[in-house]
Amino acid sequence: MKDVILVSGQANSGKSSTLRMLYTRLCAIQPEHTFNGKEVPRCQIPDSSYEDDFFAVFSSINGKRIGIASNGDYKGEFERVFSIMKDEIDILICASRSVNTAGSVREYIFNSLPQQGFKVKFNLNTFFCIEADRIPMRSNICDLIILHLTKK
């Protein structure tokens, strides 16, 4: 089974911004990657003001192919992005709202992805907090993920 690292939480709790921060950190490790399906030589998110969902594939971080998908709100879009990346990755890092209802991205991740060879290994949660605590929360989640990806 391939691994899924899920960043989940309520709407507007920092899931996508956490994945944007993680993306920029992975770019420092491996600048060349694909971003929204196009090969790029460097980070494509210039600063924290970038708001659009994205997906990226890093071909080798510690010998693993890593995919990031920030679109965790709409199942159809998540399925579309996953179908593009699934054969190119060993680890999927993705976002999902924490509500597990029929037809939700979370339900798809836990029930359909295992049938396609992907199983949730970690489920890290974001939460509402004051602005001063948001960056440390995101940073701590990113630190845990990078530690997992780079351990030997």
C-alpha positions in Angstrom: 0.0 0.0 0.0 1.0 3.6 -0.7 0.8 6.1 2.1 -1.6 9.0 2.5 -0.8 11.8 4.9 -4.1 13.7 5.5 -4.3 17.2 6.8 -7.9 17.6 7.9 -9.9 20.2 9.7 -13.0 22.4 9.5 -13.5 25.0 6.8 -11.0 27.9 7.0 -8.9 26.2 9.7 -5.6 26.3 7.7 -5.5 23.0 5.7 -4.6 24.6 2.4 -2.3 27.2 3.8 -0.5 24.4 5.7 -0.1 22.5 2.4 1.2 25.7 0.7 3.8 26.0 3.4 4.8 22.4 3.0 5.0 22.8 -0.7 7.5 25.7 -0.4 9.6 23.7 2.0 9.7 20.7 -0.3 10.7 23.0 -3.1 13.8 23.9 -1.1 14.6 20.2 -1.0 13.8 19.5 -4.7 13.2 22.6 -6.8 12.3 20.7 -10.0 8.8 19.2 -9.9 5.4 19.4 -11.6 2.9 22.0 -10.5 -0.7 21.7 -11.7 0.5 19.2 -14.3 3.4 21.3 -15.7 7.1 20.7 -15.2 8.6 23.7 -13.4 12.2 24.5 -12.2 11.3 26.2 -8.9 8.6 27.1 -6.4 5.4 28.4 -8.0 3.8 29.9 -4.9 5.5 33.2 -4.3 4.1 34.1 -0.9 1.4 33.3 1.6 -1.2 35.4 -0.3 -1.6 32.6 -2.9 -5.2 31.3 -2.4 -5.9 28.9 -5.3 -5.9 25.1 -4.8 -3.0 23.3 -6.5 -1.4 19.9 -6.9 2.3 19.1 -7.2 4.5 16.1 -7.7 8.1 15.8 -6.5 9.8 12.9 -8.3 12.3 12.0 -5.6 12.5 13.1 -2.0 14.5 10.5 0.0 13.7 8.0 -2.8 10.0 8.5 -2.7 7.7 10.2 -5.2 5.6 12.7 -3.3 2.3 14.3 -4.4 0.5 17.2 -2.7 -3.2 18.0 -3.4 -4.6 21.0 -1.6 -8.2 20.7 -3.0 -10.0 18.9 -0.1 -13.4 20.5 -0.3 -14.9 19.1 -3.5 -14.9 15.4 -4.2 -15.1 15.6 -8.0 -12.1 17.9 -8.1 -10.2 15.8 -5.7 -10.9 12.7 -7.8 -9.8 14.5 -11.0 -6.5 15.5 -9.4 -5.9 12.1 -7.8 -6.5 10.4 -11.1 -3.7 12.5 -12.7 -1.2 11.9 -9.9 -1.9 8.4 -8.5 0.4 6.4 -10.8 3.3 9.0 -10.3 3.4 9.0 -6.5 4.3 6.8 -3.6 3.0 9.2 -0.9 -0.1 11.4 -1.2 -0.3 14.5 1.0 -3.7 16.0 0.9 -6.3 18.1 2.6 -9.9 17.3 3.6 -12.6 18.8 5.7 -13.0 16.8 8.8 -16.7 16.0 8.2 -17.1 12.4 7.1 -20.4 12.4 5.2 -21.5 10.4 2.2 -19.9 11.9 -0.9 -17.3 13.9 1.0 -13.6 14.0 0.2 -12.8 12.5 3.6 -15.2 9.5 2.9 -13.5 9.0 -0.5 -10.0 9.1 1.1 -10.9 6.5 3.7 -13.2 4.3 1.7 -12.1 4.5 -2.0 -8.4 5.2 -1.9 -7.5 1.8 -0.2 -9.1 0.1 -3.1 -6.6 2.0 -5.3 -3.6 1.0 -3.2 -3.5 4.1 -0.9 -4.1 4.0 2.9 -4.1 6.8 5.4 -0.9 6.6 7.5 -1.3 9.9 9.3 -4.2 12.2 9.9 -2.9 15.6 11.1 -5.5 18.1 12.2 -5.7 21.9 11.8 -7.9 23.9 14.1 -9.2 27.4 14.6 -6.8 29.5 16.6 -5.8 33.1 17.0 -3.7 34.5 14.2 -0.5 34.5 16.2 -0.8 30.7 16.7 -1.6 29.9 13.0 1.9 30.0 11.7 3.4 27.8 14.5 0.5 25.3 14.0 1.2 25.1 10.3 4.9 24.9 10.8 4.6 22.1 13.3 2.5 20.0 11.0 5.0 20.7 8.1 7.9 19.7 10.4 6.3 16.4 11.2 5.6 15.6 7.6 9.1 16.5 6.4 10.6 14.5 9.3 8.6 11.5 8.1 9.5 12.1 4.4 13.3 12.5 5.0 13.9 9.9 7.7 16.1 7.0 6.6 
